Amino acid sequence: MSFQTALAIAPTPAPLARFRRTCPECGELFRTDQCARAFCCEAHKKAFNNRRMLRGAVVYDLFMCLRFDRRLATAMHVWKLLCRLTAAFREEDVERRSGRKSWRAPGEVIAERHWLHATVIHSKTWKRPGIS
């Protein structure tokens, strides 16, 4: 067998994983060649996001009351409830997840939602230039 034939038959090695990450769900180190991959497997991604979704539904309801029905929120001490609720979530993370946080960094969330930094101009206060 010639050298060129041997090269043609030899399996090509798999590309080396370029990124080292720690899975937010299990805390294990893993390697990946995808820059956006954050979890070691799909099951851990689902578990992390399902927990956030379940917790978020309660936080959402309380926060919307706090933001848009201030009188009721004040009377029912909603801010205190939100703080107590998130403290319970953190305690659960410490007990069941070896202290790993179950939330994403604010920078990640904001980077996905550029419109949060947009300036809103209400149609009632804004007039087109040149039109009176």
C-alpha positions in Angstrom: 0.0 0.0 0.0 1.4 3.4 -0.9 1.7 6.3 1.4 -1.0 8.3 -0.5 -3.4 5.3 -0.3 -2.8 5.0 3.5 -3.6 8.7 3.9 -6.8 8.4 2.0 -8.0 5.5 4.1 -7.0 6.9 7.5 -9.9 8.5 9.4 -9.7 12.2 9.8 -9.6 13.2 13.5 -12.6 15.0 14.9 -12.0 18.7 15.4 -10.9 19.6 18.9 -13.5 21.3 21.1 -12.5 25.0 21.3 -14.6 26.1 24.3 -14.5 24.9 27.9 -17.7 25.5 29.8 -19.3 24.7 33.1 -22.9 23.4 32.8 -25.2 25.7 34.8 -27.4 22.8 35.8 -25.0 20.1 36.9 -21.8 22.1 37.4 -19.7 19.8 35.4 -17.0 21.0 33.0 -17.5 20.1 29.4 -16.0 21.0 26.0 -17.8 22.2 23.0 -17.1 23.6 19.6 -20.2 25.8 19.6 -19.7 29.2 21.1 -23.3 29.7 22.2 -23.7 26.3 23.9 -24.0 26.7 27.7 -25.3 23.2 28.8 -23.6 19.8 28.6 -26.8 18.2 27.4 -30.3 19.0 26.2 -31.9 17.4 29.4 -29.9 19.9 31.6 -30.9 22.8 29.4 -34.6 21.8 29.7 -34.4 21.3 33.5 -32.8 24.7 34.0 -35.3 26.5 31.8 -38.3 24.7 33.2 -37.3 25.7 36.8 -36.9 29.3 35.7 -40.3 29.2 33.9 -42.1 27.8 37.0 -40.5 30.3 39.3 -40.9 33.2 36.9 -44.7 32.8 36.6 -45.1 33.7 40.3 -42.6 36.5 40.2 -44.2 37.9 37.0 -47.7 38.1 38.7 -46.3 39.8 41.8 -44.1 42.2 39.9 -46.9 43.2 37.5 -49.1 44.0 40.5 -46.2 46.0 42.0 -45.6 47.9 38.9 -49.2 48.6 37.8 -51.4 48.4 40.9 -49.1 50.2 43.4 -51.9 50.8 46.0 -52.8 47.0 46.2 -49.1 46.0 46.1 -48.3 48.3 49.0 -51.3 47.1 51.0 -50.4 43.5 50.4 -46.6 44.0 51.0 -45.8 42.6 47.5 -42.2 43.8 47.6 -41.6 41.9 50.9 -43.2 38.8 49.3 -41.0 39.1 46.2 -37.9 39.3 48.4 -39.1 36.3 50.6 -39.9 34.3 47.5 -36.5 34.9 45.8 -34.7 34.1 49.1 -36.6 30.8 49.1 -35.5 30.1 45.5 -31.9 30.9 46.5 -32.1 28.6 49.5 -33.4 25.8 47.3 -30.5 26.4 44.9 -28.1 26.0 47.8 -29.7 22.8 49.1 -30.4 21.1 45.8 -27.9 22.5 43.4 -24.8 22.8 45.5 -25.2 26.6 45.5 -25.2 27.0 41.7 -27.3 30.0 40.8 -30.4 29.4 38.7 -30.6 32.7 37.0 -28.8 34.2 34.0 -26.5 37.2 34.2 -28.2 40.5 33.5 -25.8 41.2 30.7 -27.0 38.1 28.8 -30.6 39.0 29.2 -30.1 42.6 28.2 -28.0 41.6 25.2 -30.9 39.5 23.9 -33.3 42.4 24.3 -31.8 45.5 22.8 -35.1 47.3 22.9 -34.8 47.6 26.7 -32.4 50.4 26.0 -34.6 52.2 23.5 -36.1 55.5 24.2 -39.8 55.5 23.9 -41.4 58.5 22.3 -45.2 58.7 22.9 -47.3 59.8 19.9 -49.1 62.2 22.1 -46.0 64.2 23.0 -44.0 63.8 19.8 -44.7 65.8 16.6 -43.2 65.3 13.3 -40.7 68.0 12.3 -42.2 70.6 10.0 -45.8 69.8 11.1 -47.6 72.0 13.6 
